[in-house]
């Protein structure tokens, strides 16, 4: 328990210290642009490859059930509701932690084993402000963008399988898609994506800055970062979803 508490304290300390210098945009915006481009480059194609069949799978599974009830037009509502409220932000966060987060952990971990972090402190440069702050904001920004991309790609996949293969009219599909959603659902989803991206980047930076020395230490830190980020994302998703359903009840 003491070890878990110590590591949790380090995670919160690094995250809060990195977030504290967010106002000094002039010092980290260049690194932020580079990190945004890198994370987007390594996650965009996997997002498309995951979201298209995911939307189609949801449409096929739900379509088999609602066909027995004679409500095929409700498939669009189910697909979009599931994508917008739950699937999109979680999928974006897992891809960021798996692809971008692994690179962040290995990069900062390599700097640590080469004593670059200590050298930055000797020069009077806070490594958290220089390295962590732009990566936190880059992962959060790309998470919001990826969430929107997953929603669009998932809707397209559900449209293909529901309309082309099952014969539901396009008007019924999109009418059902907009019948259950509210503006608050989309805003909460984008907020989730921002928070989950922040969590993924914070865990990756924390593991990189506290990894063991040696190549094996960096490799273990990369594995731990992916696992811990996934656990925290699912826990945060449960908390935020519970609060959202309490404050903004779903439309009936």
C-alpha positions, -999 to 999 in steps of 0.1 A, spaced: 0 0 0 28 24 8 44 17 -26 11 23 -44 6 56 -24 41 67 -32 37 61 -69 3 77 -70 17 107 -53 45 110 -79 19 107 -107 -3 135 -93 28 157 -85 41 154 -121 7 159 -136 -1 190 -115 34 205 -119 31 200 -157 -4 216 -157 7 245 -135 29 260 -162 2 258 -189 -2 296 -190 34 301 -203 24 291 -238 54 308 -254 78 283 -239 61 251 -250 39 258 -281 65 246 -306 70 213 -287 32 211 -285 28 214 -323 54 187 -329 38 163 -304 4 169 -318 16 161 -353 34 130 -341 5 116 -320 -20 123 -348 3 107 -374 6 74 -354 -30 71 -344 -51 84 -373 -49 53 -395 -55 28 -366 -85 49 -355 -100 46 -389 -94 9 -391 -110 3 -357 -139 27 -360 -153 15 -393 -157 -22 -384 -167 -12 -349 -197 8 -360 -206 -20 -384 -204 -46 -357 -226 -26 -334 -251 -21 -363 -251 -58 -371 -256 -70 -335 -282 -45 -327 -299 -50 -360 -304 -87 -353 -322 -78 -321 -344 -49 -332 -355 -68 -364 -372 -93 -341 -391 -63 -325 -399 -47 -359 -379 -16 -351 -350 -16 -376 -350 22 -377 -338 22 -341 -304 8 -351 -291 42 -361 -300 56 -328 -283 28 -309 -251 29 -330 -247 67 -327 -256 67 -290 -231 40 -282 -204 57 -303 -209 92 -290 -214 84 -253 -190 56 -246 -170 40 -274 -154 71 -291 -136 87 -261 -124 54 -247 -111 41 -280 -93 74 -286 -76 73 -252 -65 36 -256 -50 44 -290 -32 74 -276 -18 55 -247 -9 25 -268 8 43 -298 16 79 -287 20 71 -250 45 43 -257 66 68 -277 63 94 -249 74 69 -222 104 56 -242 115 91 -252 114 105 -216 128 72 -202 157 74 -227 164 109 -215 164 97 -179 189 69 -184 212 92 -203 210 117 -174 195 144 -196 168 152 -170 195 158 -143 215 179 -168 184 201 -174 179 206 -137 216 216 -133 211 242 -161 181 256 -142 155 241 -165 125 223 -150 122 190 -170 85 188 -161 77 222 -176 98 216 -206 88 180 -215 56 171 -197 35 203 -202 34 202 -240 28 165 -241 -2 168 -217 -18 194 -239 -9 176 -272 -25 143 -261 -56 161 -248 -59 181 -281 -54 150 -303 -78 130 -281 -106 154 -289 -99 153 -326 -96 116 -327 -129 113 -308 -147 132 -335 -130 111 -362 -141 79 -345 -177 91 -343 -178 100 -380 -161 67 -391 -183 46 -368 -214 62 -381 -202 56 -417 -195 19 -408 -229 15 -392 -246 32 -422 -230 7 -446 -240 -24 -427 -274 -11 -417 -285 6 -449 -267 -13 -476 -268 -48 -461 -300 -48 -441 -321 -25 -463 -330 2 -438 -337 35 -455 -310 62 -450 -337 86 -437 -347 62 -410 -311 56 -401 -302 92 -396 -336 101 -381 -330 75 -354 -295 86 -350 -305 121 -339 -336 111 -319 -319 102 -286 -289 125 -287 -286 159 -269 -260 186 -272 -249 178 -236 -240 142 -248 -216 156 -274 -201 181 -250 -196 155 -223 -180 132 -248 -155 158 -259 -147 166 -223 -142 128 -217 -118 127 -247 -98 157 -233 -96 141 -198 -86 107 -211 -59 121 -233 -46 140 -204 -45 109 -182 -28 89 -209 -1 115 -214 3 120 -176 8 83 -170 33 80 -199 54 109 -187 53 97 -151 65 62 -161 92 77 -183 105 100 -156 106 74 -129 117 43 -149 146 21 -138 180 27 -155 189 6 -185 171 -5 -216 150 -31 -197 138 -4 -173 125 17 -202 108 -14 -217 90 -23 -184 80 14 -180 63 13 -215 44 -18 -206 33 -4 -172 23 29 -188 -1 12 -212 -17 -9 -185 -21 18 -159 -34 43 -184 -61 18 -195 -71 12 -159 -74 48 -151 -93 57 -183 -119 31 -176 -122 42 -140 -125 79 -150 -151 69 -177 -173 53 -150 -171 83 -127 -178 109 -155 -206 88 -170 -223 84 -136 -221 121 -130 -233 129 -165 -263 106 -163 -272 122 -130 -269 158 -141 -282 153 -177 -307 124 -178 -309 107 -212 -338 116 -235 -367 91 -236 
